[in-house]
Amino acid sequence: MSQEPHFNLVEDAKNKIDELINEACKKARTAGELPEGAPLSGSVEIPRDPSHGDYAATHAMAAAKELKLAPRNIAETIIKFIDLGESCFEKISIAGPGFINFTVSEVWFGDVLKAVEAAGDNYGAVDIGKGQRVMVEYVSANPTGPMTIGNARGGALGDTLASVLEKAGFTVWREFLLNDAGNQVDLFGKSIDARYMQLCLGEENVEFPEDGYHGDDIKELAKMIYDTEGESLKELSEQERIEKFKEFGLTYNVKQMKEHLERYRIEFDEWFKESSMHESGYVSETVELLDRAGLLYEKDGAQWLSNIALGGEKDEVIRRSNGFNTYYAMDIAYHRNKLERGFDKAIEIWGADHHGHARRLMTTLSSPELNKALGIDSTKLHFLLMQMVRILRDGETVKVSKRTGKALTLNDLLDEIPVDACRFFFNTRADSHLEFDISLAVRQDSENPVYYVQYAHARICSLIDMLAEDGFNVPLYNEITPGLLSSEAEHELIKQIAQLPEEVKNAARDYDPSKINKYAVELAARFHKFYSSCRIKNEPPTLLTARLKLADTTRTVIKNCLDILKITAPRKM
């Protein structure tokens, strides 16, 4: 092993195995013991059973058909010619039909501790992104009402994914699309106006729009206006009032959104206004480009996109007969705008209630004809579709807030449970349904996964403080004897520590930030096992300091995980 620390020792080990196998294959071919052919390829995995070694390679099985030999015979021939030499491996064996298993040396375990010490807060970082610019758009809640539980899930997933991508070497831009234009916003203004006029003239004397927003939040906005302006605004024309109320309502709601998201530890680089694209003529220009490309036709005075011809389920209205562009047109324009801003990738998270629209839009945007018409490359667009969330308390479904008695919102939830638990629990696989148990989220025991991870961090901090009182401070790597860390519990903990860069790489590759949750829980479990089976206090100084170094290394890695998740790493609990 090199004296310089490698920060992804798992990747290094896998690459070295591939190299060793192919070097051995060349020697075997030169000796006439294997037929000529292409270099061997195969996967290198970590076996579930440690007795099968630390890494298992499938190269022999993958080459069996081409070489016309039994996989086990290929494996036996290869290991005859493998020279472990100065590699990080001390043993090699064959298992099953032809797996080639490698066991790492004591040097490798020490190099893991050395790597964490060298990288510190940056441990876990990889550079698969190479600085590529990636936009992650998430939450994008409708500003006509409070943020929902679905927005809470999308917020945690999107924000953690953005953090993972940054850790993986991407330059990340976080964006919120603010739908501050269109029919929904007009209806929002009409709904506030109706409630305001009911306050002025009596509820029985003012008809509420049948398709209006019936929530209590609309009544509260109207009451705020009434308390400030009294009945003075009723003399304005209806349209003047609606415009005024739209502006008031949007300003108030967006301010609330920003405050609630900040409480949730989410900040965006840009709140991108839909209205800006209408006002600049960008949506209309996009529609014209589609028209020039022959992708639109007229029917009943409206313009339709020939979406069936592009592979879609049905044609879509793009411009209504009244001359106004539809939301579908706006969506196409917004995605064109994203790509024209020079992002190498644009990722967005859609809620469970938008799956149908999202799939239709993905089909439209992926068509070669539309890409050519707009001059875009839609392969840079990536959509994550979230599944539903069900909130439980003591096994019962929760739909309303205890405090307000109204529909449960993100802010209501944050009143009931810690932000740490909220972010951790919502950061689960987007493609799976989520049952969020409030009772579990507030428990302070090992059943609560975020508490379990945070407790491991606090436990290590307490250990460090206690040993410091006895005169033992956390040593540097070159001050310990790493070979003393030889028990199974110690090795399993160090192997888990080594895995973080791989987990970050895989989470970024798969757009699955929940991998960090799972990794952190497993790391905490291995630490607790180590702490229970390996005494530290009152051990001989050389063993004590080695185990203290391992504990502190674990603390660094747990904190790095919690930082990615934007969850606190407490020193005491």
C-alpha positions in Angstrom: 0.0 0.0 0.0 1.1 3.6 -0.7 2.1 5.7 2.2 -0.4 8.4 1.0 -3.9 7.8 2.3 -6.5 6.7 -0.2 -9.9 8.1 0.7 -11.9 5.3 -1.0 -10.2 2.2 0.1 -13.1 0.0 -0.9 -12.9 1.2 -4.5 -9.1 0.8 -4.4 -9.5 -2.8 -3.2 -12.0 -3.7 -6.0 -9.8 -2.1 -8.7 -6.7 -4.0 -7.3 -8.6 -7.3 -7.4 -9.5 -6.7 -11.1 -5.9 -5.9 -11.8 -4.5 -8.9 -9.9 -6.9 -11.3 -11.7 -6.0 -10.0 -15.1 -2.3 -10.0 -14.4 -2.6 -13.6 -13.3 -4.7 -14.4 -16.4 -2.0 -13.1 -18.7 0.6 -15.3 -16.9 -1.7 -18.3 -17.2 -2.1 -17.7 -20.9 1.6 -17.3 -21.4 2.1 -20.6 -19.6 -0.5 -22.2 -21.8 -2.9 -23.0 -18.9 -5.7 -20.7 -20.1 -6.8 -20.1 -23.7 -6.2 -16.8 -25.3 -9.0 -14.2 -25.2 -10.1 -10.8 -24.1 -9.3 -9.5 -20.6 -11.5 -11.0 -17.9 -14.3 -8.9 -16.5 -16.6 -9.5 -13.6 -18.0 -7.8 -10.5 -16.3 -7.5 -7.1 -18.8 -7.6 -4.2 -18.6 -7.7 -0.5 -19.9 -11.1 0.8 -22.6 -11.2 3.4 -20.7 -14.0 5.2 -17.3 -12.8 6.4 -16.0 -16.4 6.3 -16.1 -16.0 2.5 -13.5 -13.3 2.7 -13.8 -9.5 2.4 -14.3 -9.4 -1.3 -15.6 -11.9 -3.8 -14.9 -11.7 -7.6 -17.0 -13.3 -10.3 -14.5 -13.1 -13.1 -14.1 -16.9 -13.5 -17.8 -17.5 -13.8 -18.2 -14.6 -16.3 -15.4 -16.0 -18.5 -16.6 -19.6 -18.5 -18.6 -19.5 -21.7 -15.9 -17.7 -23.7 -13.1 -19.9 -22.4 -15.2 -23.1 -22.6 -14.0 -24.2 -19.2 -15.7 -24.8 -15.8 -15.6 -21.6 -13.7 -14.0 -23.4 -10.8 -11.2 -24.7 -13.0 -10.6 -21.1 -14.3 -10.5 -19.8 -10.7 -8.0 -22.5 -9.6 -5.8 -21.7 -12.5 -5.9 -17.9 -11.9 -5.1 -18.1 -8.2 -2.0 -20.2 -9.0 -0.6 -17.2 -10.8 -1.8 -14.4 -8.4 1.0 -12.7 -6.6 -0.4 -10.7 -3.6 3.0 -9.1 -3.1 2.6 -5.6 -1.7 -1.1 -5.5 -2.2 -3.6 -4.9 0.6 -4.6 -8.6 0.6 -3.2 -11.4 2.7 -5.2 -14.4 1.6 -7.0 -15.7 -1.4 -9.4 -18.7 -1.8 -12.1 -20.2 -4.0 -15.7 -20.7 -3.0 -18.8 -22.2 -4.5 -19.0 -22.5 -8.3 -15.9 -20.3 -8.8 -15.9 -17.2 -6.7 -12.4 -15.9 -6.1 -12.4 -14.5 -2.5 -9.9 -12.0 -1.1 -9.1 -11.3 2.5 -7.6 -7.9 3.3 -4.4 -7.5 5.5 -4.0 -5.8 8.8 -2.3 -2.9 6.9 -5.6 -2.2 5.1 -7.4 -1.8 8.3 -4.8 0.7 9.5 -5.0 2.6 6.2 -8.7 3.2 6.8 -8.1 5.0 10.0 -5.3 6.9 8.3 -7.6 8.0 5.5 -10.3 9.3 7.9 -7.6 11.2 9.9 -6.3 12.8 6.7 -9.7 13.7 5.2 -11.4 14.7 8.4 -14.7 16.5 7.7 -14.3 15.7 4.0 -14.1 12.0 4.5 -16.7 10.3 2.4 -16.3 12.8 -0.5 -15.7 11.4 -4.0 -15.3 13.1 -7.3 -17.6 11.3 -9.8 -19.2 14.6 -10.6 -16.0 16.3 -11.8 -17.6 19.7 -11.1 -20.6 19.1 -13.4 -23.5 21.6 -12.8 -26.6 19.9 -11.5 -29.9 21.5 -10.7 -32.1 19.8 -8.1 -35.7 21.2 -8.1 -37.9 20.1 -5.2 -40.8 21.0 -3.0 -42.2 23.6 -5.5 -45.3 23.7 -3.4 -48.3 25.6 -4.8 -48.2 29.0 -3.0 -52.0 29.1 -2.8 -51.9 27.1 0.5 -49.7 25.8 3.3 -47.1 23.1 2.6 -48.4 19.6 2.9 -46.8 16.4 4.3 -46.0 15.4 0.7 -43.9 18.6 0.5 -42.2 17.6 3.7 -41.1 14.3 2.2 -40.0 16.0 -1.1 -38.1 18.6 0.9 -36.0 16.0 2.8 -35.4 13.9 -0.2 -34.5 16.7 -2.5 -32.3 18.6 0.0 -30.4 15.4 1.0 -30.0 14.4 -2.6 -28.5 17.8 -3.3 -26.1 17.4 -0.4 -25.1 13.9 -1.6 -24.4 15.2 -5.1 -22.2 18.0 -3.6 -20.3 15.3 -1.6 -19.9 13.4 -4.8 -18.2 16.3 -6.6 -21.1 18.0 -8.4 -21.8 21.7 -8.4 -25.4 21.9 -7.2 -28.1 24.5 -7.7 -31.2 24.2 -5.5 -34.4 25.6 -7.1 -38.0 26.1 -6.1 -40.5 26.6 -9.0 -43.0 29.2 -7.7 -46.3 28.8 -9.5 -47.3 32.4 -9.2 -49.4 32.6 -12.4 -52.2 30.8 -14.2 -55.7 29.7 -13.3 -54.9 28.4 -9.8 -53.5 31.7 -8.8 -56.5 33.6 -10.3 -58.9 31.2 -8.4 -56.8 31.9 -5.3 -57.5 35.6 -5.6 -61.2 35.1 -6.3 -61.4 32.9 -3.2 -59.9 35.5 -1.0 -62.1 38.1 -2.6 -65.2 36.1 -1.9 -64.3 35.6 1.8 -63.5 39.3 2.1 -66.8 40.3 0.6 -68.6 37.8 2.9 -67.0 39.6 5.9 -68.2 42.9 4.5 -71.7 41.9 3.4 -72.5 38.7 5.3 -71.7 35.1 4.2 -75.3 34.5 3.0 -75.1 37.5 0.6 -71.9 36.5 -1.3 -71.7 33.3 -3.3 -68.4 31.5 -2.9 -66.8 30.1 -6.2 -67.8 26.5 -6.6 -64.3 25.5 -7.6 -62.7 27.9 -5.1 -60.2 27.2 -2.3 -62.3 26.2 0.7 -59.6 26.0 3.3 -59.4 27.9 6.5 -56.2 29.6 5.4 -58.2 31.5 2.8 -60.6 32.8 5.5 -57.5 33.8 7.6 -56.0 35.8 4.7 -59.3 37.6 4.1 -59.6 38.3 7.8 -56.1 39.8 7.8 -57.0 42.1 4.9 -60.3 43.0 6.6 -58.6 43.8 9.9 -56.2 46.1 8.2 -58.4 47.7 5.5 -61.8 47.4 6.9 -64.6 47.6 4.3 -62.7 50.2 2.2 -61.8 47.8 -0.6 -65.3 46.7 -1.3 -65.8 49.8 -3.4 -63.0 48.7 -5.9 -64.0 46.8 -8.9 -64.0 43.0 -8.5 -60.9 42.6 -10.8 -59.0 45.3 -8.9 -59.7 43.5 -5.6 -58.7 40.1 -7.0 -55.4 41.4 -8.3 -54.7 43.1 -5.0 -55.7 40.0 -3.0 -53.6 37.8 -5.2 -50.5 39.9 -4.5 -51.2 40.0 -0.8 -51.9 36.3 -0.5 -48.9 35.2 -2.5 -46.5 37.5 -0.7 -47.8 36.3 2.7 -47.8 32.6 1.7 -44.3 32.7 0.1 -42.9 34.4 3.2 -44.5 31.6 5.4 -43.1 29.0 3.0 -39.6 30.4 3.3 -39.8 30.6 7.1 -41.1 27.0 7.4 -38.5 25.6 5.0 -35.8 27.5 6.8 -37.0 25.9 10.0 -36.7 22.6 8.1 -33.1 23.5 7.2 -33.8 24.0 3.6 -32.7 27.1 1.6 -32.8 27.5 -2.1 -30.4 29.2 -4.5 -33.4 30.5 -6.4 -37.2 30.8 -6.1 -37.9 30.7 -9.9 -41.1 32.6 -10.7 -43.4 31.1 -13.3 -44.7 34.6 -13.9 -41.3 35.7 -15.2 -41.6 33.3 -18.2 -45.0 34.6 -19.1 -44.0 38.2 -18.7 -40.9 37.8 -20.8 -42.7 36.1 -23.6 -40.6 32.9 -23.1 -43.6 30.6 -22.9 -45.2 32.0 -26.0 -41.8 31.8 -27.8 -41.6 28.1 -26.8 -45.1 27.5 -28.2 -44.1 29.3 -31.5 -41.1 27.0 -31.8 -43.3 24.0 -31.5 -45.7 25.4 -34.0 -42.9 26.1 -36.6 -41.8 22.5 -36.2 -45.2 21.3 -37.2 -45.9 19.7 -33.8 -49.2 21.7 -33.2 -52.6 21.7 -34.8 -55.8 23.7 -34.3 -59.0 22.3 -33.0 -62.0 24.1 -31.6 -60.1 27.4 -31.7 -57.3 26.0 -29.5 -53.8 24.8 -30.3 -53.0 21.2 -29.5 -49.7 19.4 -29.3 -49.6 16.2 -31.4 -48.5 14.2 -28.4 -49.8 10.8 -29.6 -47.5 11.1 -32.6 -44.6 11.9 -30.1 -45.3 8.7 -28.2 -47.8 10.0 -25.6 -51.2 8.7 -24.5 -53.2 11.7 -25.7 -52.8 15.0 -27.4 -52.4 18.0 -25.1 -53.9 21.5 -25.2 -51.0 24.0 -25.5 -52.9 27.3 -26.1 -56.6 27.8 -25.2 -59.1 29.4 -27.5 -58.9 32.5 -25.4 -55.2 32.9 -26.4 -53.8 31.9 -23.0 -51.1 29.3 -22.8 -51.8 26.2 -20.7 -49.8 24.8 -17.8 -48.6 22.0 -20.1 -47.0 24.7 -22.3 -45.5 26.4 -19.3 -44.0 23.1 -18.1 -42.4 22.4 -21.5 -41.0 26.0 -21.5 -39.7 25.7 -17.9 -37.7 22.5 -18.8 -36.4 24.2 -21.9 -35.3 27.1 -19.7 -33.5 24.7 -17.3 -31.4 23.2 -20.0 -30.7 26.5 -21.7 -29.2 27.7 -18.4 -26.3 25.3 -19.0 -26.9 22.5 -16.4 -25.3 19.2 -17.1 -28.2 17.5 -15.3 -31.6 18.7 -14.1 -33.2 16.5 -11.4 -36.7 17.1 -10.1 -38.9 15.4 -7.5 -42.6 15.1 -8.1 -45.2 14.4 -5.5 -47.5 11.4 -5.5 -50.4 13.4 -6.7 -48.6 14.4 -9.9 -47.5 11.0 -11.3 -49.9 11.0 -14.2 -48.9 14.5 -15.4 -45.2 13.8 -14.8 -45.3 10.6 -16.9 -47.1 12.4 -19.8 -44.6 15.3 -19.6 -41.6 12.9 -19.5 -42.9 11.2 -22.7 -43.3 14.6 -24.4 -39.9 15.9 -23.4 -38.1 12.8 -24.4 -39.3 12.8 -28.0 -36.6 13.5 -30.6 -39.0 15.8 -32.5 -39.6 18.1 -29.6 -35.8 18.1 -28.7 -35.0 19.2 -32.2 -37.7 21.9 -32.3 -36.5 23.4 -29.0 -32.8 22.8 -29.4 -32.5 20.8 -26.1 -31.1 17.5 -24.9 -33.7 16.0 -22.7 -31.5 13.1 -21.7 -30.1 15.6 -19.1 -33.5 15.7 -17.4 -34.2 13.2 -14.6 -37.5 12.8 -12.7 -38.0 11.2 -9.3 -41.6 10.3 -8.5 -42.4 10.0 -4.8 -45.0 7.7 -3.4 -47.6 8.5 -0.8 -47.0 9.3 2.8 -49.3 8.2 5.7 -48.8 9.7 9.1 -49.4 7.5 12.1 -49.7 8.0 15.8 -49.9 4.9 17.9 -51.0 2.9 14.9 -53.8 5.4 13.9 -53.8 7.5 10.8 -53.3 11.2 11.5 -54.9 13.8 9.2 -55.2 16.8 11.4 -53.0 18.7 13.7 -53.4 18.3 17.5 -52.7 22.0 17.9 -54.9 23.6 15.2 -57.5 20.8 14.5 -56.9 21.4 10.8 -55.2 19.4 8.0 -51.7 18.5 9.1 -49.0 20.6 7.5 -45.2 20.6 7.5 -45.1 23.3 10.1 -47.6 21.5 12.3 -45.5 18.4 12.1 -42.4 20.3 13.1 -44.3 21.5 16.2 -44.8 17.9 17.2 -41.4 16.2 16.4 -37.8 17.3 16.2 -36.5 18.5 12.8 -33.8 15.9 13.0 -36.3 13.1 13.2 -38.5 14.7 10.5 -35.6 14.9 8.0 -34.3 11.4 8.8 -37.7 9.7 8.5 -38.7 11.4 5.3 -35.4 10.7 3.6 -36.5 7.2 2.5 -36.6 5.7 -1.0 -38.8 7.9 -3.2 -40.4 4.9 -5.0 -41.8 3.3 -1.8 -44.8 4.2 0.2 -43.9 5.7 3.6 -45.7 5.2 6.9 -44.3 7.9 9.2 -44.9 7.0 12.8 -45.0 10.2 15.0 -44.8 8.0 18.2 -41.6 6.4 17.0 -40.1 9.7 15.8 -40.2 11.1 19.3 -39.0 8.0 21.2 -35.6 8.2 22.9 -34.4 4.7 22.5 -32.8 2.3 20.0 -36.1 1.7 18.2 -35.9 5.3 16.9 -33.2 5.1 14.1 -32.1 8.8 14.2 -31.8 8.6 18.0 -29.8 5.4 17.7 -27.3 7.1 15.4 -27.1 10.3 17.4 -26.7 8.4 20.6 -23.6 6.6 19.1 -22.1 10.0 18.4 -22.9 11.3 21.9 -21.6 8.1 23.5 -18.3 8.5 21.8 -18.0 12.1 22.8 -18.7 11.2 26.5 -16.0 8.4 26.2 -13.5 10.9 24.9 -14.2 13.4 27.6 -14.0 10.7 30.3 -10.7 9.3 29.1 -9.3 12.9 28.8 -9.9 13.3 32.5 -7.7 10.2 33.0 -5.0 11.7 30.9 -5.7 9.9 27.6 -6.4 12.2 24.7 -7.3 11.0 21.2 -4.0 10.1 19.6 -2.8 10.7 16.0 -2.6 7.6 13.8 1.2 7.4 14.0 0.9 7.3 17.8 -1.0 4.0 17.9 -0.4 0.4 17.1 -3.2 -0.4 14.6 -2.4 -4.1 14.6 -3.9 -4.4 18.1 -7.4 -3.7 16.5 -7.7 -7.3 15.5 -11.0 -8.6 16.9 -14.0 -9.4 14.7 -16.0 -6.4 16.2 -13.1 -4.1 15.5 -12.6 -5.3 11.9 -16.3 -5.2 11.1 -16.5 -1.6 12.4 -13.5 -0.5 10.4 -14.9 -2.2 7.2 -18.1 -0.2 7.7 -16.1 3.0 8.1 -14.3 2.3 4.9 -17.6 1.9 3.0 -18.8 5.6 3.3 -17.2 6.9 0.1 -18.8 4.0 -1.8 -22.2 4.7 -0.3 -21.9 8.4 -1.3 -20.9 7.4 -4.8 -23.8 4.9 -5.1 -26.3 7.3 -3.6 -25.3 10.0 -6.1 -25.3 7.5 -9.0 -28.8 6.1 -8.1 -30.3 9.4 -6.9 -31.1 7.6 -3.7 -30.0 9.6 -0.6 -31.7 7.1 1.7 -28.5 5.0 1.3 -26.9 7.5 3.8 -29.6 6.8 6.4 -29.1 3.0 6.1 -25.3 3.4 6.2 -25.4 5.5 9.3 -27.7 3.1 11.2 -25.4 0.2 10.3 -22.3 2.2 11.4 -24.0 3.0 14.7 -24.9 -0.7 15.2 -21.3 -1.8 14.6 -20.0 0.8 16.9 -22.4 -0.3 19.7 -21.3 -3.9 19.2 -17.6 -2.9 19.3 -18.2 -0.8 22.5 -20.0 -3.7 24.2 -17.4 -6.4 23.3 -14.1 -4.4 23.4 -13.2 -2.7 26.7 -11.4 0.6 26.5 -11.1 2.1 30.0 -8.5 0.4 32.2 -7.0 -1.6 29.3 -3.2 -1.4 28.7 -2.3 2.1 27.3 -1.3 0.8 23.9 -4.6 -1.0 23.4 -6.6 1.8 25.1 -5.2 4.4 22.7 -5.7 2.2 19.7 -9.4 1.7 20.6 -9.8 5.3 21.5 -8.5 6.2 18.0 -11.0 3.8 16.5 -13.9 5.3 18.5 -13.0 8.8 17.5 -12.6 7.8 13.9 -16.2 6.4 14.1 -17.3 9.7 15.6 -15.9 11.7 12.7 -17.7 9.4 10.2 -21.0 9.5 12.0 -20.8 13.3 12.1 -20.0 13.4 8.4 -23.1 11.3 7.7 -25.3 13.5 9.8 -23.9 16.6 8.1 -25.0 15.3 4.7 -28.5 14.7 6.2 -28.4 18.2 7.9 -29.1 16.5 11.2 -27.4 17.6 14.4 -24.6 15.5 15.9 -25.0 16.0 19.7 -22.2 15.7 22.2 -24.6 14.7 25.0 -28.0 13.1 25.1 
